[in-house]
Amino acid sequence: MRKTAFALLAAAVLMAGCGSGKSARTAAGAKVFASADCGGCHALSAAKSSGQTGPNLDQLKPSYDSVVRQVSNGGGGMPSFAGKLSTGQIRDVASFVAASTKNNSAALTAFKPNHVKLSDCHSDYACYKQAFGNIAYYENPEAALAKLSSYMKTNPMVNSGCHQIAHEIGHAGYVRYHDNAAQALANGSMTCWSGYYHGVIERAFGGVPRSKVASIARSLCTGKEINKTYFLLYQCVHGLGHGLMIYSLNDLPYSLKVCDHLATAWDRTSCTGGVFMQNFLPGPMQIAPTKWVSKKDLLYPCDKVAAGDKLYCYLMVTSRVLPVVHYDFRKAATWCRKAETGWVGTCFQSFGRDASGYSVQNPRKIVQLCRLAGSMERECIYGGSRDLTSNDAGPARAIKMCLLAPAATRSYCFNGIGTILGSFANEAAARRARCNAVPAAYRRDCYRGARA
């Protein structure tokens, strides 16, 4: 579905210090600000600094997450401090700056819907935030995020501020679903660096220490609303993995460890999918750099992690490979063939998933790209059919793709459709009925995939 990316708990990290006033974290952040000589470049009255090289922080009033991102990644003339400051120190200084400049209202004030519309906003950024939030509240978050994605293409103000707008959509989604973080997270997408999930987590995980994250994570995706279908449950648990990485500033071992504490093997494995997808996001989409990728070994860390974590690592790995090889699918195929014994096919399923995304879910183009997989073409087709069905929440385009695919791959292609359709319902009869749209000749393949 549109929720494939689902970056759920996305910004527990953001609120770890937001709005903490004179807390210990803010005090610690003041010391980091001084010891790192931030005042040499930035003016900040709370630090009694008057640097002129960088932006005046009192005027800029940066949010917690924007400070984390800037300090971690650098940019605009500022170096990255990721190798000089620890994760905790980066959080502390972000808390200090956000609190000192009074940009902590998001952690204190719940979203309040009104009747402002996008058509009312004329170069008024605050208006846009409210209007998009209203769409999320009155319609649903996905509608707001789809509209945001559209506006980003034509409106420079919205495009440049899309992350914070997505935050506001997350705030509104949290209110829409009556403070039910799991349900809110299950109805979002990764538009503009997963800002929606950051916003939801600002509400749900504000100030949560690491010692309590695992227990909260275990209960997050257990509600009746989430367990209505396997698909929705997957989105929640998958998104949890995204959020753990963002919360921990891409501490992959820690995130996998929290996944290991979830209730069932299915939950644990699904959670790792979000962890690895977040880890493989291109640099500009990361809230902090990740050290769990390699320039020389594009399959890393899949070829190094524990056996139980390999499945979703390899199912996501071409999202790392393709940007590095400039979306040359021939080169990506070469990398997949280097995967460990037993995991080559899984890598090519990831190849098919990315072929779907790269082609903007174009059935004919997916089939064309899958030809580059050679002997693993059927695995690519399988991955493509699953992604299409998931993205569309239905089989129409995936059926078209399967019928365009080579005859030898079609049964497996329709089986892939069934694996997703079956997740839309919990009862066997309902899963079976989901396959009715599939041509009769391939319905049995769909049934098998749907466990019907």
KAVEN-V242353 format. One record per helix or strand. SS is the DSSP state (a for helix, b for strand). FROM is the first residue (numbers start at 1). LEN is the number of residues. If there is no record, write none. Layout:
[[SS & FROM & LEN] [SS & FROM & LEN]]
This chain:
[[a & 12 & 4] [a & 24 & 12] [a & 38 & 3] [b & 43 & 2] [a & 45 & 3] [b & 49 & 2] [a & 57 & 4] [a & 64 & 10] [b & 75 & 1] [b & 78 & 1] [a & 87 & 14] [a & 105 & 3] [a & 118 & 3] [a & 125 & 14] [a & 141 & 12] [a & 156 & 5] [a & 162 & 15] [a & 181 & 5] [a & 191 & 14] [a & 210 & 11] [a & 226 & 3] [a & 230 & 18] [a & 252 & 8] [a & 265 & 15] [a & 283 & 3] [a & 307 & 10] [a & 318 & 7] [a & 329 & 8] [a & 344 & 15] [a & 363 & 30] [a & 396 & 9] [a & 407 & 18] [a & 428 & 10] [a & 440 & 10]]
